[in-house]
Amino acid sequence: MLAATAQLQNLLGTHNLGRVYYEPIKDRHGNILIVTIREVEMLYSFFNGKWIQISKLQSQRKSLSTPEEPTALDILLITIQDILSYHKRSHQRLSPGLYLGYLKLCSSVDQIKVLVTQKLPNILCHVKIRENNNVSKEEWELVQKLSGSESMESVDHTSDCPMQLFFYELQMAVKALLKQINIPLHQARNFRLYTQEVLEMGHNVSFLLLLPASDDVCTAPGQNNPYTPHSGFLNLPLQMFELGIVACFT
């Protein structure tokens, strides 16, 4: 793998090969294609190669391919617009504010994946609570209070809370987030708020986390997922998700 990377760097005349696409492309012939994407501001010359329009490349390859048994390269050209769209969306940054994010994982034999939206694959499923990203001491105490054993059921019984505005904003955010991920409110009774810290992402973006019950945070192989979101979501490999976070918020 390292030798192939070095060879490609020498061929292209650059050490920067861009970012790796979140999943390899595989075909029935046993080929595996790892895709990297990089945008350049201006075209440059490199040894034994030339630039070509994507549409032209696709039309040339189409005349050579076998539709019944597409190779990994065929699949790449068929899905290249989806890959480029993913790359573009993964560079988008949230506007400043305080957000509520949903952490849901699933595991397989060789990796752990995290649930994200296709629109913003570099961040957890989320809704915005408010413009101000700071959480006061009193607000944090309320978050910890709501994360007790009666947290979800206590939402409708704290109208006399001195932090009534923050409580209302948080309540609306929880309901909106559950609707987004297709979980009825009554099924979220055992959900809880993460109370170890407020996640500060940088660029004045902060997150509170909504977690499923401890046994449901990570779905094991063969285990049925009781919470199935609507379309428009991805299960992104955790390493790819971490790389996206670092690239976007640093």
N, C-alpha and C positions, 0 to 999 in steps of 0.2 A: 504494500500500500504506500509506504513512504517512498519507495523507489519510483513508483508510478507517478506520485505527486511531484517529485523532483524532476522527472522527465517532462511532465506537462509544463512545469514552470519554465524549464529551459526552452521548450518548444515555443511557448508564448512570449518569452522574454520578460516575465514578471513573476514576482513571488506571491503577489496577491491574486489568488484564484477566486475570490469572492466567498459567498456563504453557501454552505451545503444545503441542498433541498432536504426536507425533513424525512423523506423515505426513498430508498433506492428503487429503481425500476427493474423489474424482473420479467423474464419471458419464459415460455415453455421449453426453450432450448437449454435452459440452465444459465443463461447470461444474466449478470447483475450489473446495472449501470448506476454509478454514483454521480449525481448531477450537482454542479456548483454554478452559482449565478453571480455575476458581477456587472454592474453598470459602469461604463466609462464615459467621461465627459467629451472626449474626442477620440477619433479613430487613430490608431498607431500601426505602424508596420511591424510585422514579426516574420520570423524565418519560415519559409515554405508554407505560407498560408495567406488567406485573403478574407475580407469581410464580404458577407452575402446577406441579402434580405431573407428574413425568416420564411416569407411566403414562397419565395423562389426555391429555397431549400426544401420546403415541404412538398412542392409540386415535383421537384426532381426525384425525391425519395419515393413519392407515391407511385411513380412509374416502375420502380424497381422492387417494391415490396410485395409480399404475399398476404392478402387480407386475412386468410384463414389461420396463418401462423405468424403473426407479427413479431418481429424481433424487438429487443429492448430499444434499439434506435428508432424503430417505427413508432413504438409507444411514446417515446420522448417527443417526437415530432407531432404526434397526434395531440398530446397533452401539453405542449409547450406554452400555450397561452394561459392555461391554468397555473402552470408553474411560475410564469412571469407575474401573474396576478397575485399569487401567494407571496412572492418576493416583495412586490410593491406594498401589499397590505401589512406585511410583517415589519415594515419600517415606519409605520404610522405611530405617532406618540399621542397619548391621551392629553387633553387639556388639563391645566391645573385644577385640583380639587380633591375632595375626599370621596373615595369609592368603596363600594361593598363588593368583594369578589367571592366567587364560589370555587372551592378547592375539591375536585373530584379526580381520583386516580383509578387506573386499571392496570393490572400487571399481566404479563405473559411469561413464557419460559425464560426469555432473555432480556426483557426490558420492562420499564414502567412508563405509562403514558398518562398525560394530563389533559383534561377536557378544556378546550378553548373554542372560540367562535371562528368561523371562516373569515369574518370581516376583520378581526384583530387577533391573528394567531399568536402574537407575541405577548399576550396578556391573558389572565384568567377571565372567564365569563364574569361580567360585572355590570353594575349600574352605578350611576353617580348619585351620591348622597347630597353634596352641596359644593359650592365653589371654594370655600375655605378648607384647606387641607389639614389645618391644625386641629388637634383634639385636646381640649382642656383637661385638667385634672378631674374636675367634676364630671365631665362627659365620659372619661375613661372609667371612673368609678361606676357610672351607670351601665356601661358596656359589661363590666365584670359582674354587676348585679344581675343583668339580663341573661348571663350565661350560666346561671344556676340550674338546678334540676327542673325548675318551672319556667325557664326562660321564654320559650315560645308561647306558652299559655298565659304568661304574665303580661304580655303585650297589651291586652285590652283592659288591664286593671291598674294602670299606673298614670291615669290622666292627671293626678295631683302631683306628679313628679316635678320638682323645680326646674328640671332640664326638659320641659315639655316640648319645646321646638325641636331640639335635637332628637328627642325620643320619637316625635312624629316623623321627622325626616328619615330616621333609621327604620321605623316601622314601614313606611312607604317603600323604602329601598328593598327591604326583605321581601315584601309582597311582589314587587316588580321583578326581582331577581328570580324568585320561585316560579313566577309566570313564564319568564324567559326560558328557564330550563325545564319547564313542563312538570312541575311538582306541585300537587295540590297542597294547600296550607295545612290541612289536617294530617298529611303524611310527613310534615316537617316538624312534628312535635319534639322529636329527639335531636333536631339540628341545634348547633350551638355556635356562638361567636368565639373566635380565637382571642384569648385574653393575655397572651404572653407579651405582645407588643403590637404597636401600630406599624405596619410595613411602609417605610418611606422609600419610594422608588426613585426619587430624584426629580428635578424640574417641577417642584411643588405638587407632586402627585403622591398621595398617601392612600393606603388600603386598610380596611377592616376585612376580616375573612369570615365567611359563613361556612361551617363545616357540617357534613352529615354526621350521623351517629358514628362512634369510633369504629364499629365493625363494618361500616359502609364507606369509609373514606377511600379505601382502595379495594376494588373488585378483583378477586383472585381468578385465575384461569378456571373456566368451567362454571363459575358462579354467576347466577343470573343477576343482572343489574336491575334493581327495582325502580330506578329513576332513569327513564329514557327521554332525553331532550328532543325538541323538535329538530327538523332538518336545519342545516347551516352551522353544524358543529364539527370539530375534528378532535380525535384523540392523538395528541402530538407527543412524540417521544420526549421524555423529560429532559434529556441532554440538549435536544434542539430547542426546547422551550427556554431553558436556562440561557443558552447562547443568544436567543432572541431578546430576552430581558436585558442582558448585559449590553448588547449592541444598541438597543433603543434608548436606554436610560442612563448611559454613561457617556 
